[in-house]
Amino acid sequence: MVLVVGADAAPKEFFRPAGGDRHDDPDWLRFRLLGATNPAYFGLYARRRLAAHGDTVEDFARVKVKNAAAGALNPYARYRKRVTAEEVAASAVVADPLRLLDICAPSDGGAALVLSSLEFARRHGAARPVRIRAVSTVTPRYPSTVLDLPDIATDSASAMEPPAETFRASIARTAYEEAGVGPEDLSLAEVYDLSTALELQWYEDLGLCGEGEGAKLLCEGATALGGRIPVNTSGGLASFGEAVPAQALVQVCELTWQLRDAAGDRQVAGARVGITASQGLFGHGSSVIATR
């Protein structure tokens, strides 16, 4: 049996790289060479989705509205207030086209998991044990790993085309292969919605829809509570803020509650398979697949 704990007290300013200079680290490079802090990076990413896929700022607002509605039902969430699309549109511009309510807050927080063998859990009275079927982690390093964006230093049309596989998509692929399941088997997903635009990208990277179809999936209601594949039933970072080592565990906690039918008013009916997807500073990412 193992106890896993993650906790963070977020600084009230921009994060600083741990361990000194990291010249092979994509995030270190964008901080130091471009001065692109996270809000600026999220804004550029959102702007690219507008140009490449035809997403709209109204689509981004719908992500916040959806996640805030789920967070309002979660007693563990930091922000438990529903918001409207009009309130998102009225919030201050942080990094065009993203507004304040499009971007998650830094946060203090903690979470913990107890892991054991299935036999141990049953001997100790676990009525509904949840199984961890796969764990994957990825850390891209420049320049040997394909990064998220194409080479925009060219003037060819291919500059708007995504690479064959982003590091986020590789996280999901590895997890699916280990668990022996696919996107079609999922009951729900918990993804790292650092910005509303990034949640739409996760839909595509997890294979919930095709490339560029994230906003369409959202507008169909598929990713909302009661939809075909609810995403961020916990409320996501939109409702918790980001306490980096805690939030990845919170995602697994949410899968556990859902798979035990213990999620209360935000319960996904008949949930059997769930996936988490997270990323942190300096390119690290991870995914967990759990089943009942």
N, C-alpha and C positions, 0 to 999 in steps of 0.2 A: 504494500500500500504506500502511496506517495502523496504528499501534500504539495501543491503547486500554488505559489502566491505571486501576484503582480501588483505593484503599487507605484504611484507617482505623485509628486507634488510639482506641478508644472510651474516653470518660471513665468513671471509676469511680463516678460519681454521675449524677443526671438530666441529660439534654442541655439545654443553654441555647440559646435562639434565636440564630441567626447574623444579624448585620446590624441589631441593635437591635429596637425594637418593630415589630410587624407587625399592624396592626389589621384588615387584610382577610384574615388567615390563620386558618383554622378551628382549627388546633392551638394557635396562640398564644392565641386566645380561650379555649379550654378550659383551658389552663395558667393564664392570668392571672385569668380571671373565675370559673372553677369550682374551680381547684386540682386538676384531674383529670390526674394524671400518667398515663403510659402503662399501668402495671399496673391502675390504677383504671378507665381507659377500657376496657381489654380485659375487665375483670370486668363492667362494665356491658353491654358488647356481648354477652358470653356469657350474662348474665342475660336479656337480651332474646331471645336465641335459645331459651332454655329456655321462655320465656313464649309466644313467637310461633309456634315450630315444634315444640315438644315434644322438643327435644334433651335429652339427659341428660349428667350429668358422666361417665358411663361412655363415652358417645360421644366426648367430648373426650379421655379417656384413650386411646381406641383410635387417635386421630390420633398421639399421642406414641409409642405402641408401634409403629405402622407406620413412622413416620419414623426412629425409633431403629434399627429393624431394617435399614432401607436404609443409614443412616449407618454402621452397623457393617461394611458391605461397602465403604465408600468410604475409600481411603487418605488423602484430603485432608481428611476431616472432623476437627473438633476433638474431638468426643465420639463415640467408637466403641464404645459399650456398649449392648447391648440392654436394654430395661426391660420390666417387666410392668405390667399394669393395676393390680395391687396396690401396686406401688412408686409409681406415680403417685398413687394414693389416699392413700398414707401420707406423701407429701411435704407440706411446710408450706403452709397456706393463705396466699396472697399477697393476692388480691382476690377474695373469694367470687363465683362458685363456682370460680375458677381457683386451682390449686395451683402450687407452684414448678416442677414438671415440665411444666406446661401453657404456660409462658411462656419465650420464648427468652432467652438471656443476651446482654448486650453483649459484644463481642469485638473483638480486633485481627485484621486480616487483609488480604489483597491478592489481586488477580486481574488477568489481562491477556488481551487478545485481539489477534490480528493479522487485519486485514481487507484484502482485496484484490479486484480484479476477478477474475472466473472465468477469464478468459484468462491473467492473470498467474499464478494458482494452478496452472493446468495446465502452463504453461511451466516452472514450478519444481518439477514432480514431485508435486503433490498428487494422490494416487490417489483419494481420496474427499472431494472438496470439499463443504463444507456451505454452503448458500445462505441468506443472510438475506433473507427474503421480505417482512417488514414490521417497522416500528418505530413505536410510538405512545407519546405522553406526554400526561399530563393534570395540570393544577394547578388545583384548585378555589379560588375566592376568594369569601369571604362578602361580601355576601349574594346575589351574582348567579349562583351555581352551586348546584344542588341538592346538599345534603350527604347523608351516608349515612343519617341517621335522620330520621324524620318530625317534625313539630312536636308535641312531647309536652305543650305548654301547652294543649292542647284536652282536653276530656273526652269526645270522640267515639270510637267504635270504630275509626275510620280511623287513630287514632294508632298502632296496632300494625301498620298496613300499610306495606310498604316503598314508597319513591318509585318512579316509573316506571323510572328507571335511576340507579344509583349511579355515582359517579365511577369505581369499579373496573370496573363493567360497561361503561362507555363506553370504557375503555382497551382491553378485549378486542374490543368491536365494531369500533373503528377499525382494530385490527390485522387482524381477520378480513377486513374489507372491502378493505384494502390488499393482503393476500396472496391474496385470492380463494379462501379456504378457510373452513370452519366447524368447530364443535366436533366434528362427526361424522367429520372427517378426521384428528383428532389421534391420535398414538401415545402421547404422554406430555405432562405439564405440570409446570413448576416454579413454585410459588407462594410468596408471602411469608407463612410461617406464624409471624407474630409471636406469636400464641397459637394453641392448638389449635382454639378456636372459630372464629377467623378463617379457618383453612384450609377449614373447612366452608363458609363464606360464599363463598370463592373458587370452589369447585365450582359454585355457583349462578351467580356473576357471569361465569364463563367459559362458561356454557351447557352444562356437563357433565351437568346435571340441572335439574329445575325448582326454583322458589323453595321453600325449606323442605324440600327432598329431599336435602340434603347428607349428613345422617347416614345415611339409607337407602342412599345410594350407597356410603358408607364401609363400612357393615355387610355389604353384599353382597360386599365384597372387591374391588370394581371399581377402587379407587384404590391398591391394594397392588401390589407387584412380582408379576407374573404375572397381574394383573387386566386388565380391558378397557381402562382408561385410567389407568395408573400416575401418581400425583402425588407429586412430591418424591422421585424415585429417588436423588437425591444425598444424601438425609437431611434436606434443608431447613434452616431456621434452628434447628430442634430439635437438629440435629447439628453445626452450624457456629457458632451464635451469630450475632449481627448486627453485621457491620462494613459499614455502610450502602453506601458506593460500591463496595465489593468484592463484596458478595453478589449484586447485580443482575448483575454480570459472571459470577460463579460459576454462576448459573443458565444463562447462555448457554454457558458451558464444558460444563456437564452435557449440554445438548442436543447440542452438537457431538460429545462422546464417544459418546452414545447413537446418533446418526445415522451415525457412522462404525463402529458395532459394536465400540467400543473401551472399553466401560464394565465389562468384567469380569463379576464375579458378579452385578452389579445390572443387567445388560443387558436391555433390552426387546426381545424378539424381533421382527425385521422393522421396527424403528422408521423411519418415513419423515417424519413431521411433528411438530414440538414447539412448545410455546408457553411463554413465561415471563410472569410477572406479579409486579410488585414495587411497593412503596410505601414512602415514607420520611416523615420528620418534615415537618410543614407541608403535608401533603396531596398531595405530588408522587407520581405513579405512572407506570409505564411497562410496556410489553409488547413482546416480540420474538417473531416467528415464524420458525422455521428449518426447512428441508427438505433432504433428501439429493438 
